[in-house]
Amino acid sequence: MLRRLKREVLGDELPPKIETKVVVPLSKMQRFLYSAILTQDLSALISAAGNTSVTDRKSTKRSAVPLEYARLSSLLMHLRKVCNHPYMFKAMDPLESDDRMVHASSKLIVLDKLLTKLKAEGRKCLVYSQFTSMLDILGDFLTMRGYKFLRLDGATPAARRRYEI
């Protein structure tokens, strides 16, 4: 198998990658939802913490242990969604694109400030997300702010992706 790296192919054309991590606190809405989810599923956390012996073959409650871990996994996924944007829950989405969308998520507040600065400098930006629903929210946000953008996800056909790039 032949493996090529971008830096070997493009050489000096590719600028060095700059990665900056920005830690932001949760917004009021995010804190409210985060604590509500945690208090609602506190019993799942306690049960999962008590069932640490997953490989205990003599236990008669073997089927209960994976169930508790499934509940814990679901809880963690909900918390990840809250940290991204509260509108990832359909019940929280007002179905309108306005400034409430921006102020509901601390990440979107920072992204708004960052994109404003980058646009003023004439620079481009790539935004990645593991959630397609977050890409939907970002698309609404970018449209609302008047930014030109291109969305590439798993639903984009390969021919269309090559054409757009």
Disulfide bonds with the S-S distance in Angstrom:
none
